[in-house]
Amino acid sequence: MVQNEIDSVKHSADVVVIGGGVIGLTIARALAQRNAGDICLIERGSIGHEASFAAAGMLAPQAEANSQDEFFRLASRSRDLYTGFAASLQEETGIDVELDTTGTLYLALTYHDLVEIEKRYEWQTAAGLAVEKLTQSQAQQLEPCISSSVLAALRFPLDVQVENRRLLSALTNSVTQLGVSIVTGTNVESLKIEKDRITGVQTSRGFISCPSVVIAAGTWSSFIRLTPTGEKPALVIEPVRGQMISFDARPQLTRHVIYSPRGYIVPRRDGRLLAGSTSEHAGFAKEVTGGGISTILKNGEEIAPSISALPIVDTWAGLRPCAPDNLPVLGPCDEIGGLFYATGHYRNGILLAPVTGELIAEAVVAGVTSPLLGPFSPSRFDLVRA
Ligand SMILES: Cc1cc2nc3c(=O)[nH]c(=O)nc-3n(C[C@H](O)[C@H](O)[C@H](O)COP(=O)(O)OP(=O)(O)OC[C@H]3O[C@@H](n4cnc5c(N)ncnc54)[C@H](O)[C@@H]3O)c2cc1C
């Protein structure tokens, strides 16, 4: 990865972004594009090696949505930004993030699944969204790998996928070109607050004074202390572990991303087929377990029985950042001037990256909080203990 890494920590910046995952990188880029001044992105380990690296890259707001709520609107807006986002990254960096627009299939494999997809089809067609209903034979004709147990399927032509690891490389390259300083191997320990305003961050390698800070530290966001009180913020972001398997599938088994209510498979251009995932409350342990792998295999084989014959080339796990209500935490902190949150993206951080970048940068630079962010405001939690 190309990096504008600096050896010694700066003493001051206009904006400090904490966290070098897809969210921190996208925000840093959007800030630099708005000439937000001297931007410093601080990463504890190395850039893009946590949840954002572990993800499957599905950009699928429709596939699992049960209603047209505020989250659905935010997620759909972000998906619709992806075409321009991917094109501008390619233009700037030469890196193709492999935005694949084949679409997503959602299978009903039990009668209960059938009831669910029927409801989804009804509300989405009534709302004028793009969705197609397929019979068993139509689904199997489209993707012959699909199990003969399939009862019916939905096709979401606008739910797509991106190669999230290439996306991380492109973003890193872009922010470097835009002049963002990237400091790796440096932990932000606390925020300095004076008269209810941010005045800087204390890192493991020194103090940086700054008037604005964006917390984009994923599942570790609640470890950053507030000084002078030394309190951890009352908002707790919890890790939810997800395990993944990568198969060698050459020739590729499917062109579409295929979901069931229990699992998914995602074809990649280089011949890998990803299968996921688990949802486990296992603390900060990132191990791959026998139980996790067998669950993913079972659910993957339910979708496409032939995956059982494919060689496994890799397995991994990542920690999804999850807020108490499972929704993202986005926007300015009302109690502390200059502090912004962009965390809790849980299962949808890759999908939500473009909209998060745009709206958080707008809030930092112009002081304007989009109404789209309203329902996700950090002020729905008690951020600072009284
Ligand atoms: C198995 C799996 C599959 C997934 N699939 C999808 C998918 O298909 N589609 C989708 O949209 N989303 C998916 N997700 C969710 C998505 O990966 C996350 O929501 C997203 O990556 C969160 O991005 P982030 O930048 O907030 O967090 P991270 O990528 O975890 O980045 C946070 C960074 O902050 C750094 N950091 C933490 N604390 C500090 C500190 N104090 N100082 C400095 N740096 C710090 C960390 O080292 C880390 O690099 C999946 C997740 C998993 C685990």
The ligand as a MOL file (V3000), in Angstrom:
LIG
                    3D

  0  0  0     0  0            999 V3000
M  V30 BEGIN CTAB
M  V30 COUNTS 53 58 0 0 0
M  V30 BEGIN ATOM
M  V30 1 C -16.9340 -10.8180 7.9750 0
M  V30 2 C -17.4580 -9.4460 7.6800 0
M  V30 3 C -18.1740 -9.2140 6.5190 0
M  V30 4 C -18.6600 -7.9460 6.2330 0
M  V30 5 N -19.2790 -7.7320 5.0380 0
M  V30 6 C -19.7090 -6.4860 4.7100 0
M  V30 7 C -20.3070 -6.2540 3.4580 0
M  V30 8 O -20.4570 -7.1640 2.6500 0
M  V30 9 N -20.7460 -4.9910 3.1840 0
M  V30 10 C -20.5830 -3.9550 4.0550 0
M  V30 11 O -21.0140 -2.8330 3.7480 0
M  V30 12 N -19.9820 -4.1480 5.2600 0
M  V30 13 C -19.5580 -5.3960 5.6060 0
M  V30 14 N -18.9710 -5.6140 6.8230 0
M  V30 15 C -18.9130 -4.5120 7.7950 0
M  V30 16 C -17.7480 -3.5670 7.5110 0
M  V30 17 O -16.5820 -4.3210 7.3320 0
M  V30 18 C -17.5650 -2.5880 8.6670 0
M  V30 19 O -18.7960 -1.9590 8.9950 0
M  V30 20 C -16.5490 -1.4960 8.2690 0
M  V30 21 O -15.3700 -2.0820 7.8040 0
M  V30 22 C -16.2500 -0.5710 9.4320 0
M  V30 23 O -15.2280 0.2990 9.0130 0
M  V30 24 P -14.4110 1.1720 10.0560 0
M  V30 25 O -13.4550 1.9770 9.2710 0
M  V30 26 O -15.3760 1.8660 10.9530 0
M  V30 27 O -13.6970 0.0990 10.9830 0
M  V30 28 P -12.2990 -0.6910 10.8060 0
M  V30 29 O -12.1000 -1.1420 9.4300 0
M  V30 30 O -12.2700 -1.7110 11.8950 0
M  V30 31 O -11.2360 0.4410 11.0580 0
M  V30 32 C -11.0700 1.0670 12.3150 0
M  V30 33 C -9.5930 1.4060 12.4280 0
M  V30 34 O -9.3870 2.2410 13.5790 0
M  V30 35 C -8.1510 1.8750 14.1620 0
M  V30 36 N -8.1630 2.3330 15.5540 0
M  V30 37 C -8.9550 1.8770 16.5560 0
M  V30 38 N -8.7110 2.5560 17.7010 0
M  V30 39 C -7.7410 3.4530 17.4260 0
M  V30 40 C -7.0650 4.4370 18.1990 0
M  V30 41 N -7.3680 4.6490 19.4820 0
M  V30 42 N -6.0990 5.1770 17.6060 0
M  V30 43 C -5.7970 4.9860 16.2920 0
M  V30 44 N -6.4150 4.0640 15.5060 0
M  V30 45 C -7.3860 3.3200 16.0550 0
M  V30 46 C -8.1270 0.3570 14.0200 0
M  V30 47 O -6.8190 -0.1690 14.1280 0
M  V30 48 C -8.7330 0.1720 12.6250 0
M  V30 49 O -7.7610 0.1270 11.6120 0
M  V30 50 C -18.4440 -6.8750 7.1440 0
M  V30 51 C -17.6960 -7.0880 8.2940 0
M  V30 52 C -17.1990 -8.3590 8.5760 0
M  V30 53 C -16.3620 -8.5640 9.8020 0
M  V30 END ATOM
M  V30 BEGIN BOND
M  V30 1 1 1 2
M  V30 2 1 2 3
M  V30 3 2 2 52
M  V30 4 2 3 4
M  V30 5 1 4 5
M  V30 6 1 4 50
M  V30 7 2 5 6
M  V30 8 1 6 7
M  V30 9 1 6 13
M  V30 10 2 7 8
M  V30 11 1 7 9
M  V30 12 1 9 10
M  V30 13 2 10 11
M  V30 14 1 10 12
M  V30 15 2 12 13
M  V30 16 1 13 14
M  V30 17 1 14 15
M  V30 18 1 14 50
M  V30 19 1 15 16
M  V30 20 1 16 17
M  V30 21 1 16 18
M  V30 22 1 18 19
M  V30 23 1 18 20
M  V30 24 1 20 21
M  V30 25 1 20 22
M  V30 26 1 22 23
M  V30 27 1 23 24
M  V30 28 2 24 25
M  V30 29 1 24 26
M  V30 30 1 24 27
M  V30 31 1 27 28
M  V30 32 2 28 29
M  V30 33 1 28 30
M  V30 34 1 28 31
M  V30 35 1 31 32
M  V30 36 1 32 33
M  V30 37 1 33 34
M  V30 38 1 33 48
M  V30 39 1 34 35
M  V30 40 1 35 36
M  V30 41 1 35 46
M  V30 42 1 36 37
M  V30 43 1 36 45
M  V30 44 2 37 38
M  V30 45 1 38 39
M  V30 46 1 39 40
M  V30 47 2 39 45
M  V30 48 1 40 41
M  V30 49 2 40 42
M  V30 50 1 42 43
M  V30 51 2 43 44
M  V30 52 1 44 45
M  V30 53 1 46 47
M  V30 54 1 46 48
M  V30 55 1 48 49
M  V30 56 2 50 51
M  V30 57 1 51 52
M  V30 58 1 52 53
M  V30 END BOND
M  V30 END CTAB
M  END
